[in-house]
């Protein structure tokens, strides 16, 4: 985990979780990262799926979680794999 990673604080948050599932609002995610999520996070569910261009996903996948549901603009649900 490198502090140079844009979503370092979110990755750190996931690394500290003990539960098998998480439900985070967009506001909670923005509070954790310390900045507003990009517009595409609010408009496209693909933003929340792992890809080379969506680096936010590294925050949870590197900690054994997968995104199981996103309600755009509202919340994201994660589950431990």
N, C-alpha and C positions, 0 to 999 in steps of 0.2 A: 504494500500500500504506500503510495507516494503522495506527499503533500502537493506535488505539482499537478496531480490529477484533478480536473475541474470538479468532480463529484466526490472528492476525498472524504468530506464530512458525512456524506450519505453512505459511502462504503464503510466508514468507521461505525456508523450507526448500525448497519446490518451485521457487522462483525460482533457487535455486543449483544445481539438479540439471542434469547434462549428459546423462544416459542417456535412452534412449527408453522404458524401462520401470522401474517401481519396485514392490517388494514390501515393505509395511510392516506389522508386527504392530500390534495394538491397543496393546500396551505401548510400542512405539516411538512411535506417534502421541501417546500420552499424555505420554511423556517430552518430545517436541518442544513440545507446547502447554503443558505444565506443570500440567495438571490432569486429573482423571478425566473420560472421555467420559460423556455422559448415558446413562441406561439404554436409551433408544430406539436408540442406536448399536449396542448389543449385541443388541437384540431384533428390529429391523426393517431389512431390506436397503434399504428406501425412504429411510432416513436418509442413505444414501450417494449418492443420486441428486439432481441439481440441482433445486432448487425455491426458492420465496421463503422457506420456513420452515427450510430446511436450509442455513444459511449456511456450514457447513464446506466445502461443495463449491466455493465461490468460491476457496478456497486452491489447488486444483489446476486448475480450469477457467480461471482468470485467468492461469495459467502454461502453458497449452496441453496439459494432461493430461486424460484421461478415466478414470473408474473402470471397469475391465473385469471385476472379480470381487471379491466380498466373501465371506469365510467368517466369519460372525457370531461375534464374541468372539475371533477368532484373527488374521486378517490381511485386508488390502485390497491389490489389485493395480491399478496404474495404467499407462497407456500414453500416450506423447506422440502428440498428434493431428497 
